[in-house]
Amino acid sequence: MAKIVSISMDEDLVNEINKLQKTSGFTGRSEIFRRGLKYMLEDSRSMKNLRGHVDCIMFVMHSKAEEKFSKILHKDDDLIKTQLHSKFCNDKCLEIFVLHGESGRIKDLYNNLEKNKSIDYLKLIVP
């Protein structure tokens, strides 16, 4: 049996969810939340299964987060094999990293970036 879970959010986010529902063909907001949670749970399982030395790719979209962002990265700069930085309109930046190293350190880097409020999108892909 399905359980009902209530959440609170600001009006702007509700409007974005309503637009997504109309443009993406979701039957309702609950379907959107279930899909989003499914992706988050898959990411979480991938992180838990990360072991040993790994090669991976990390995408970061941020809003001019240079100072705090740089501090986090410099701590683990030996993990970064390649970095690509692109400036987008609306003061957004995209960073693409090729990482290689011990999985625990990569998890820590990811978790530290995830806490940064100026980061809009963060995705770790492990082939």
MDAnalysis code that builds the backbone (N, CA, C; Angstrom):
import MDAnalysis as mda
import numpy as np

u = mda.Universe.empty(381, n_residues=127, atom_resindex=np.repeat(np.arange(127), 3), trajectory=True)
u.add_TopologyAttr("name", ["N", "CA", "C"] * 127)
u.add_TopologyAttr("resid", np.arange(1, 128))
u.add_TopologyAttr("resname", ["MET", "ALA", "LYS", "ILE", "VAL", "SER", "ILE", "SER", "MET", "ASP", "GLU", "ASP", "LEU", "VAL", "ASN", "GLU", "ILE", "ASN", "LYS", "LEU", "GLN", "LYS", "THR", "SER", "GLY", "PHE", "THR", "GLY", "ARG", "SER", "GLU", "ILE", "PHE", "ARG", "ARG", "GLY", "LEU", "LYS", "TYR", "MET", "LEU", "GLU", "ASP", "SER", "ARG", "SER", "MET", "LYS", "ASN", "LEU", "ARG", "GLY", "HIS", "VAL", "ASP", "CYS", "ILE", "MET", "PHE", "VAL", "MET", "HIS", "SER", "LYS", "ALA", "GLU", "GLU", "LYS", "PHE", "SER", "LYS", "ILE", "LEU", "HIS", "LYS", "ASP", "ASP", "ASP", "LEU", "ILE", "LYS", "THR", "GLN", "LEU", "HIS", "SER", "LYS", "PHE", "CYS", "ASN", "ASP", "LYS", "CYS", "LEU", "GLU", "ILE", "PHE", "VAL", "LEU", "HIS", "GLY", "GLU", "SER", "GLY", "ARG", "ILE", "LYS", "ASP", "LEU", "TYR", "ASN", "ASN", "LEU", "GLU", "LYS", "ASN", "LYS", "SER", "ILE", "ASP", "TYR", "LEU", "LYS", "LEU", "ILE", "VAL", "PRO"])
u.atoms.positions = np.array([
    [0.847, -1.176, 0.000],
    [0.000, 0.000, 0.000],
    [0.897, 1.246, 0.000],
    [0.550, 2.200, -0.824],
    [1.321, 3.441, -0.919],
    [1.051, 4.322, 0.289],
    [2.105, 5.000, 0.742],
    [1.981, 5.938, 1.855],
    [2.030, 7.352, 1.301],
    [1.326, 8.247, 1.942],
    [1.329, 9.654, 1.557],
    [2.372, 10.380, 2.393],
    [3.234, 11.140, 1.710],
    [4.271, 11.925, 2.363],
    [4.066, 13.381, 1.954],
    [3.943, 14.258, 2.904],
    [3.757, 15.681, 2.615],
    [5.095, 16.398, 2.704],
    [5.300, 17.369, 1.805],
    [6.511, 18.174, 1.849],
    [6.142, 19.638, 1.648],
    [7.000, 20.512, 2.129],
    [6.816, 21.945, 1.940],
    [7.889, 22.448, 0.984],
    [7.522, 23.386, 0.118],
    [8.487, 23.995, -0.794],
    [7.985, 25.363, -1.207],
    [8.931, 26.186, -1.675],
    [8.537, 27.533, -2.057],
    [7.778, 27.510, -3.388],
    [7.074, 28.590, -3.626],
    [6.187, 28.690, -4.788],
    [6.935, 28.556, -6.114],
    [8.143, 29.102, -6.189],
    [8.928, 29.005, -7.429],
    [9.201, 27.554, -7.792],
    [9.532, 26.747, -6.801],
    [9.805, 25.339, -7.066],
    [8.531, 24.604, -7.488],
    [7.420, 24.917, -6.858],
    [6.131, 24.313, -7.245],
    [5.820, 24.662, -8.695],
    [6.061, 25.919, -9.081],
    [5.809, 26.333, -10.465],
    [6.698, 25.566, -11.446],
    [7.962, 25.365, -11.075],
    [8.875, 24.604, -11.935],
    [8.408, 23.155, -12.070],
    [7.948, 22.577, -10.988],
    [7.454, 21.192, -11.016],
    [6.215, 21.099, -11.899],
    [5.325, 22.078, -11.799],
    [4.124, 22.088, -12.642],
    [4.486, 22.195, -14.120],
    [5.483, 23.036, -14.450],
    [5.944, 23.155, -15.843],
    [6.525, 21.837, -16.327],
    [7.336, 21.205, -15.469],
    [7.937, 19.923, -15.818],
    [6.862, 18.880, -16.090],
    [5.839, 18.879, -15.282],
    [4.743, 17.923, -15.462],
    [4.094, 18.124, -16.834],
    [3.841, 19.359, -17.208],
    [3.178, 19.646, -18.489],
    [4.067, 19.324, -19.685],
    [5.355, 19.673, -19.589],
    [6.241, 19.510, -20.748],
    [6.813, 18.106, -20.885],
    [6.869, 17.344, -19.794],
    [7.509, 16.027, -19.843],
    [6.530, 14.871, -19.839],
    [5.250, 15.152, -19.733],
    [4.256, 14.092, -19.812],
    [4.057, 13.278, -18.546],
    [4.532, 13.786, -17.412],
    [4.261, 13.099, -16.154],
    [2.778, 13.213, -15.836],
    [2.212, 12.169, -15.247],
    [0.781, 12.184, -14.942],
    [0.457, 13.010, -13.705],
    [1.456, 13.261, -12.873],
    [1.234, 14.065, -11.674],
    [2.545, 14.407, -11.001],
    [2.463, 15.275, -10.012],
    [3.674, 15.670, -9.288],
    [4.299, 14.502, -8.539],
    [3.468, 13.609, -8.025],
    [4.005, 12.449, -7.294],
    [4.932, 11.632, -8.184],
    [4.567, 11.486, -9.459],
    [5.404, 10.731, -10.395],
    [6.768, 11.408, -10.561],
    [6.779, 12.726, -10.594],
    [8.031, 13.479, -10.701],
    [8.907, 13.215, -9.476],
    [8.323, 13.295, -8.296],
    [9.086, 13.062, -7.067],
    [9.592, 11.627, -6.993],
    [8.767, 10.659, -7.383],
    [9.210, 9.263, -7.368],
    [10.397, 9.067, -8.307],
    [10.329, 9.662, -9.504],
    [11.432, 9.531, -10.463],
    [12.696, 10.178, -9.913],
    [12.567, 11.391, -9.359],
    [13.730, 12.080, -8.790],
    [14.349, 11.304, -7.642],
    [13.518, 10.771, -6.767],
    [14.029, 9.976, -5.649],
    [14.693, 8.693, -6.129],
    [14.134, 8.097, -7.177],
    [14.748, 6.895, -7.747],
    [16.170, 7.196, -8.212],
    [16.361, 8.326, -8.908],
    [17.697, 8.709, -9.373],
    [18.634, 8.971, -8.199],
    [18.132, 9.640, -7.170],
    [18.969, 9.908, -5.999],
    [19.370, 8.620, -5.299],
    [18.456, 7.686, -5.184],
    [18.765, 6.399, -4.545],
    [19.772, 5.599, -5.372],
    [19.645, 5.652, -6.708],
    [20.621, 4.980, -7.570],
    [22.010, 5.582, -7.376],
    [22.076, 6.916, -7.311],
    [23.362, 7.588, -7.070],
    [23.944, 7.172, -5.721],
    [23.094, 7.104, -4.721],
    [23.539, 6.727, -3.384],
    [24.090, 5.297, -3.383],
    [23.404, 4.385, -4.059],
    [23.884, 2.998, -4.144],
    [25.226, 2.938, -4.877],
    [25.370, 3.720, -5.940],
    [26.647, 3.749, -6.669],
    [27.774, 4.214, -5.764],
    [27.506, 5.252, -4.964],
    [28.529, 5.754, -4.045],
    [28.900, 4.703, -2.994],
    [27.922, 3.986, -2.477],
    [28.196, 2.958, -1.471],
    [29.047, 1.830, -2.046],
    [28.852, 1.529, -3.339],
    [29.569, 0.425, -3.975],
    [30.929, 0.836, -4.522],
    [31.299, 2.089, -4.413],
    [32.581, 2.575, -4.894],
    [33.686, 2.050, -3.986],
    [34.618, 1.269, -4.550],
    [35.681, 0.675, -3.751],
    [37.000, 0.686, -4.517],
    [38.101, 0.744, -3.759],
    [39.423, 0.665, -4.355],
    [39.797, 1.911, -5.151],
    [40.746, 1.743, -6.053],
    [41.135, 2.834, -6.946],
    [40.153, 2.877, -8.109],
    [39.682, 4.063, -8.440],
    [38.685, 4.199, -9.499],
    [39.041, 5.363, -10.424],
    [38.523, 5.274, -11.630],
    [38.511, 6.370, -12.583],
    [37.054, 6.775, -12.736],
    [36.785, 8.068, -12.735],
    [35.409, 8.515, -12.869],
    [35.371, 9.928, -13.435],
    [34.175, 10.357, -13.759],
    [33.939, 11.694, -14.303],
    [32.968, 12.401, -13.375],
    [33.234, 13.657, -13.086],
    [32.348, 14.442, -12.233],
    [31.958, 15.724, -12.968],
    [30.660, 15.980, -13.019],
    [30.120, 17.199, -13.603],
    [29.651, 18.109, -12.475],
    [30.014, 19.377, -12.555],
    [29.595, 20.351, -11.548],
    [29.106, 21.602, -12.263],
    [27.874, 22.014, -11.989],
    [27.345, 23.288, -12.471],
    [27.216, 24.183, -11.247],
    [27.805, 25.374, -11.313],
    [27.753, 26.246, -10.147],
    [27.572, 27.693, -10.557],
    [27.225, 28.495, -9.565],
    [27.003, 29.927, -9.749],
    [28.164, 30.687, -9.142],
    [29.194, 30.899, -9.909],
    [30.337, 31.694, -9.446],
    [30.770, 31.303, -8.040],
    [31.051, 30.046, -7.849],
    [31.422, 29.517, -6.528],
    [32.928, 29.443, -6.364],
    [33.668, 30.249, -7.092],
    [35.107, 30.083, -7.204],
    [35.863, 29.918, -5.891],
    [35.684, 30.821, -4.933],
    [36.524, 30.790, -3.730],
    [36.323, 29.516, -2.911],
    [35.115, 29.253, -2.501],
    [34.852, 28.062, -1.679],
    [35.057, 26.789, -2.506],
    [34.646, 26.836, -3.752],
    [34.801, 25.720, -4.671],
    [36.281, 25.373, -4.829],
    [37.107, 26.383, -5.042],
    [38.547, 26.176, -5.219],
    [39.190, 25.594, -3.972],
    [38.781, 26.053, -2.790],
    [39.332, 25.511, -1.541],
    [39.085, 24.015, -1.440],
    [37.867, 23.604, -1.777],
    [37.519, 22.186, -1.697],
    [38.370, 21.394, -2.689],
    [38.500, 21.920, -3.911],
    [39.241, 21.201, -4.948],
    [40.737, 21.126, -4.667],
    [41.309, 22.200, -4.177],
    [42.757, 22.210, -3.953],
    [43.193, 21.198, -2.907],
    [42.311, 20.898, -1.979],
    [42.619, 19.889, -0.962],
    [42.861, 18.523, -1.602],
    [42.159, 18.259, -2.711],
    [42.250, 16.954, -3.375],
    [42.699, 17.078, -4.825],
    [43.540, 18.063, -5.116],
    [43.899, 18.291, -6.515],
    [44.699, 17.146, -7.139],
    [45.280, 16.283, -6.316],
    [45.999, 15.135, -6.876],
    [45.049, 14.084, -7.459],
    [43.752, 14.162, -7.129],
    [42.761, 13.255, -7.711],
    [42.362, 13.685, -9.117],
    [42.563, 14.969, -9.425],
    [42.084, 15.546, -10.683],
    [43.128, 15.322, -11.774],
    [42.750, 14.543, -12.775],
    [43.638, 14.289, -13.908],
    [43.364, 15.281, -15.039],
    [42.128, 15.691, -15.207],
    [41.746, 16.654, -16.231],
    [40.615, 17.506, -15.690],
    [40.651, 18.795, -16.009],
    [39.576, 19.704, -15.611],
    [39.242, 20.598, -16.791],
    [37.966, 20.692, -17.099],
    [37.483, 21.571, -18.149],
    [36.514, 22.556, -17.520],
    [36.742, 23.834, -17.749],
    [35.894, 24.883, -17.181],
    [35.252, 25.653, -18.324],
    [33.931, 25.808, -18.276],
    [33.210, 26.590, -19.283],
    [32.298, 27.576, -18.587],
    [32.319, 28.822, -19.077],
    [31.412, 29.841, -18.541],
    [30.160, 29.873, -19.393],
    [29.027, 29.858, -18.722],
    [27.735, 29.944, -19.385],
    [27.133, 31.315, -19.097],
    [26.024, 31.602, -19.753],
    [25.327, 32.854, -19.459],
    [24.692, 32.762, -18.072],
    [24.159, 33.845, -17.597],
    [23.507, 33.905, -16.276],
    [24.453, 33.555, -15.141],
    [25.738, 33.903, -15.291],
    [26.738, 33.687, -14.241],
    [26.849, 32.239, -13.790],
    [26.671, 31.309, -14.699],
    [26.817, 29.875, -14.393],
    [28.118, 29.368, -14.993],
    [28.703, 28.391, -14.339],
    [29.907, 27.731, -14.836],
    [29.693, 26.222, -14.807],
    [30.287, 25.554, -15.789],
    [30.281, 24.099, -15.825],
    [31.716, 23.630, -15.682],
    [31.927, 22.693, -14.776],
    [33.233, 22.079, -14.585],
    [33.070, 20.580, -14.867],
    [33.990, 20.050, -15.651],
    [34.027, 18.615, -15.905],
    [35.391, 18.125, -15.446],
    [35.384, 17.123, -14.594],
    [36.610, 16.582, -14.032],
    [36.756, 15.109, -14.394],
    [37.950, 14.712, -14.773],
    [38.303, 13.304, -14.846],
    [39.117, 13.043, -13.586],
    [38.622, 12.120, -12.777],
    [39.242, 11.831, -11.484],
    [39.824, 10.429, -11.471],
    [40.924, 10.274, -10.752],
    [41.517, 8.957, -10.535],
    [42.084, 8.940, -9.118],
    [41.706, 7.912, -8.371],
    [42.255, 7.805, -7.032],
    [41.466, 6.861, -6.163],
    [41.778, 6.914, -4.895],
    [41.157, 6.056, -3.900],
    [39.694, 6.470, -3.722],
    [38.821, 5.488, -3.761],
    [37.382, 5.755, -3.756],
    [36.920, 6.551, -2.535],
    [37.490, 6.306, -1.376],
    [37.102, 7.042, -0.168],
    [37.363, 8.534, -0.310],
    [38.486, 8.885, -0.906],
    [38.810, 10.303, -1.106],
    [37.890, 10.931, -2.149],
    [37.543, 10.176, -3.186],
    [36.619, 10.696, -4.197],
    [35.237, 10.906, -3.586],
    [34.812, 9.975, -2.741],
    [33.530, 10.140, -2.036],
    [33.558, 11.383, -1.159],
    [34.647, 11.590, -0.443],
    [34.762, 12.771, 0.424],
    [34.703, 14.060, -0.394],
    [35.407, 14.082, -1.523],
    [35.373, 15.257, -2.393],
    [33.948, 15.526, -2.864],
    [33.275, 14.494, -3.327],
    [31.894, 14.616, -3.782],
    [30.989, 15.140, -2.656],
    [31.108, 14.558, -1.482],
    [30.272, 14.974, -0.349],
    [30.544, 16.417, 0.059],
    [31.804, 16.838, 0.030],
    [32.132, 18.221, 0.364],
    [31.564, 19.191, -0.665],
    [31.608, 18.818, -1.925],
    [31.027, 19.673, -2.964],
    [29.508, 19.716, -2.851],
    [28.921, 18.587, -2.511],
    [27.461, 18.492, -2.395],
    [26.915, 19.455, -1.334],
    [27.716, 19.745, -0.307],
    [27.287, 20.640, 0.773],
    [27.346, 22.114, 0.373],
    [28.056, 22.425, -0.706],
    [28.230, 23.805, -1.138],
    [26.931, 24.314, -1.769],
    [26.339, 25.338, -1.184],
    [25.040, 25.851, -1.619],
    [25.077, 26.531, -2.986],
    [26.243, 26.933, -3.460],
    [26.315, 27.590, -4.763],
    [26.402, 26.577, -5.909],
    [26.456, 25.302, -5.587],
    [26.483, 24.273, -6.622],
    [25.052, 23.891, -6.969],
    [24.746, 24.030, -8.273],
    [23.405, 23.753, -8.761],
    [23.212, 22.300, -9.185],
    [24.288, 21.682, -9.647],
    [24.194, 20.314, -10.148],
    [25.524, 19.617, -9.921],
    [25.450, 18.393, -9.453],
    [26.652, 17.605, -9.193],
    [26.340, 16.161, -9.555],
    [27.181, 15.587, -10.407],
    [26.954, 14.205, -10.834],
    [28.284, 13.496, -10.963],
    [28.386, 12.333, -10.359],
    [29.575, 11.498, -10.446],
    [29.216, 10.278, -11.271],
    [30.002, 10.021, -12.307],
    [29.772, 8.874, -13.176],
    [30.978, 7.952, -13.069],
    [30.714, 6.711, -12.692],
    [31.766, 5.711, -12.564],
    [31.527, 4.673, -13.642],
    [32.429, 4.591, -14.638],
    [32.224, 3.606, -15.735],
    [32.320, 2.178, -15.231],
])
